[in-house]
């Protein structure tokens, strides 16, 4: 299976209204516009796996960086003037210039214009990011120290498992393990049970936590949201067809000791492959439930760490 990741190639257009506003602001600052923003300097976000959402997130972010960079250039110019025209260098102040209404208007209007230019496209992108309507697959995600529980809804209802750090990474990270981490594939970025989703599908995650604050983050999805105890957060993402593969992320919150050992792996498959995977999972869960005497839909014991039993809070949530 191929692995598809975002890169620094910026082939997307600016959100409607951003290009002319950005050009106007830069013209007001006396600066020339550039053909593309942050195409290869490594400061911008990954292009992402879904356009226009990730494309607009990236281009808005790049535009704001451009404005801040040019504004920073103006500030450096002020610093240069202070050093160049100082008293010790023989500069003589103009005592006749005591007040200029025009200058005050200019330095008040320009920052307001810059803020408006930044706020309008940013508001549009935020509203788009928060719109979870018309989702085609919902998954409940519960965070624990140090694992994720995925409970599928909709067409995949009943599929439920835990995702923890892969055993080879877990062994290698131990003090005096004698294992060179460089010999472990995807060290600290591999799990035993990845989240599997279909491409071309709007996926909604319902995020919560059973202990401390965590954060579910996959950079290529343009998605990061906190998992808070006693509260349900939402986020959505969509992987375009043809971009199937493995995508990796991590818990992005400082959730305590071993926080760095809580990776996220998402396996994106075609809709047909995902349907077959769901059927296989449901059949395996029924067999395991019948064998172990557990209720249907309970998380398979094989997905839990062998050295610990599931805490009471890890039981399957009722619908």
N, C-alpha and C positions, 0 to 999 in steps of 0.2 A: 504494500500500500504506500502510495506516495505521501510525502509530507509537504504541506503547503504552509508557508508562513508569510507574514507581511514583510515588506522591505521598504527602502527609502525612495522607491520610484513613485513620484507624485504625478499621476496621470489624471487626477480628478479636477473638476472645475470648482471654482469658488462658489459658495452658496449664493443664491440670488441676492443681489444688492450689496454683496461684500466687495466685489472688485472695484466698482466705482467709488464706494465709500472709502476704501483703503487708499485708492489713488488720490482722492481728494485730500485725505488727511496727510499723506506723504507730500503732496504738492504744497499744502499749507506749511509744512515743515521745511520746504525747500529741498526735498530729497527725491531722487528718481525712484520709480517703481522698478521691480525686478520681474522677469518673466515667470519665474517659479519661486515658491518659498520653501527654503530648507529642503532642497531635493537630495542633498548628499552630505550635509554637515553633521549628521548624526544626532541633532537636537530634537528633531520632530518625532511624532509618534509613528508606529508602523502603519502601513496603508490599510491593513485590516482585510477581513474576508467577506465583507458585505458593503456594497455601495447602494445607495448614497450614505447610509448611516456612518460607517467608519470613515468614508471619504470626507464627509462634512466635518466630522470631529477633527480629523487630521488637518484639513485646510484651515479651519477656524483657529486651531491651535497654532499652526504655522503663521497665520496672519497676525495673531496677537504677538507672537515672538518677533515678527518683523517690526511691528510698531514699537515694541519695547526696545528693540535693538537700536532703531533709529533715534528714539527718544534718548536712550543712553548715550548715543553719539553727540546729541545736543548738549547733554550735561557735561560730557567730557570737554566740549568746546568752552563751556563756562569755566571749567577748571583751568583750561589753558589760558583764557583771558586773565584770570586772577593771578596766575603766575607770571605771565608775560608783561602785564601792565601794572606792576606793583611799584610802590614808592621807592623801594631800594634800587629799582632799575631806572629811576629817573622819571617815572610817569607823573604827569601833572594833571590833577583832576579838573574837570570842567565844572566850576562852581556856579555857572549860570543855569545849568539844567537841574532844576529842583523838583519838577513834577511833569509827568506826561500822561494825560488821560488816554491817549491812543495806545501807549505801551501797556497800560493796565488792562485796557479792553482786550488787547491781543493776547496777553498771557492768561487771561481768564477764559476767553472764547476757545482758544486752541485746545486746552485740556478737556473742556466740556465736549468738544467735537470728537476728540480721541475716545473718551468714555462712551459716547453714543455709538461710534463706529464699532467699538468692541462689544457693546451690550446687545445690539440688535441681532447679529448673527449668532452670538452665544446663546441668547434666549431661544432662538429658533432650534438650535441643536439640542438644548436641554429639554425642550418640549418633545422633540422627536425621540430622545433617549428615554423619556419617562412614559411614552405611549405604549403600553403593553396590550392594548386592545387587539382583537383578532389573532391572538396567538393560537398556534396549531398543536403545540405540545407543552404541557406544564410539568415541572419537576419540583418537588419539595426538597430543599437542601438544608440539612441540619448539621451544624458544625459542632464538633467535640474536640477536646484535647486528646489526641492529635489526629483526627480523622474526619471524613465527610460521610454523611449518610444521604443517599439519593433515593427518593421515592417517586416513582413515575406516576403520572395521572393520564387522563384521556385514553388514547388507544393503547397505551402501554401500562395501564392500571394494573397493579399487583407486582410489578418488577421493583425490587427494593433490595439495596445492598449497601455495604460500607466500603469506602475507598481509603486505604492507608498506604503509608510509605512502603515501597517494595523492600523485600527482605534483604536483598543483596546490599542495597544502600543502607538499610538499618544496621546490618552487621558491620559494614565498613566504617560507619560513623562512630562506632564504639571506641572508647579509649583503649589503646593497646590491642586493637583488633588484629594488627599485623597485615591488614588488607590495604593496598594502595588504592585510594579513591579513583585515581585516573584509570584503573583497570575496570571500573564498574560503569557499564553503559548508563548514560543519563543519570549520573550520580545525584541523589536527592531530588530528582525531578521525575521519578518513575513511581507508579502505584501498582497495587495488586489488581484493582478493579477500576478501570477508567470509566468515566461517564460517556455513554454512547448516545449520539444524537444523529438525526438524518439531515442531509444537506437540503437547501431550498425550503426550509421549514422555520417559521418564526417560533423560537423556543423561549418560554417564560420560566424564570426561576423564582421560587418563593423561598427566601432565605431567612433562617433563624438560627439561634444557637442555644445550647443547653448548659453552657458554663460561663465563658467569657466572650468578649467581642472578638470576632474573627472577620475576615474579609475575603470574599471569593473574587479572584482576579485572574483573567486570561488576557494578556496584552493584545493578541491578534484579534480578539473579539471586540475590542473597545469597551470592555465590561469590567467594572469593579464596583462591588457593593458590600456594605458591612452586614454581617450576620450578628444580630443583637439579641441577647436573651429576653424573652417575653415580648418580642416585637417581630413582625414579618415585613421584610423588605422585598421589593420586586426589581428585577432587571430582565431585559430581553436581548437576544442576539439572533442573527441569522447568517448561516454560512452559504454562500452562493454555490450552486451546482458547479462541479468541476474543481472545487477546492477541498475535496475530501482529504482526510489525512489525520495526523496526530498533532494536537495543539497542547502546549504546556503552560501552566501558570502556577501560582503559589498563593498561600494565605498572605495577604498584604497588610495584616494588622499585627502589632507587637502583642501577641496573645499569650506571652509567658515563656517559660523555659521550654526549649525544643520547638519554638515557634517556626524555626527554619526547616523543620522536617514534616511539613504538612502540604505537600505538593498537590497540584490539580492536573489531571490529564484528561483531555476530551478526545474521544475517537469519533470523528465525523465520517459517516458512511452514506452511501446512496440510499434513497427511500426504500428500495427493494431489499437491500442488505439489512437495513435497520428493521424492517418488518420481519425478516427471517430471524434476526437476533432476538427480537421480542418474543417470538413464538418459541424459540429455543430456551430462553430464560424462563418463560412461564411453565414450560414442560418440566424443566429441571427443578423449579421451585415446588411444583406439585409433588414430584417424586421425593424431594428432600423433606417436605412437610409431612408426607405420609410415612416416611422412614423414621423421622425424629419425633413425630407426634406433636409438631408445632402447628399453629394456625396458618392457613394459606396466606401468602403475602408477607410473612415474616422474613426478616433479613437472613440470608444463609449464613450459618455459623462459619463457613469457610472464609467469609470475607472479613471476619474479625481477627484481631491479633491472637495468636495461639497462647500467649502468656497472660491474657486477660479475658474476662467474661464481659458481655455487654452490660453497661450500667442500666439501672431501672429506667432511666430516661430514654434509653435507646430503643425501647419497645416501639412497635409500629403504631403510628398515630391513626386514630380512627378518622374516617371521612366525615 
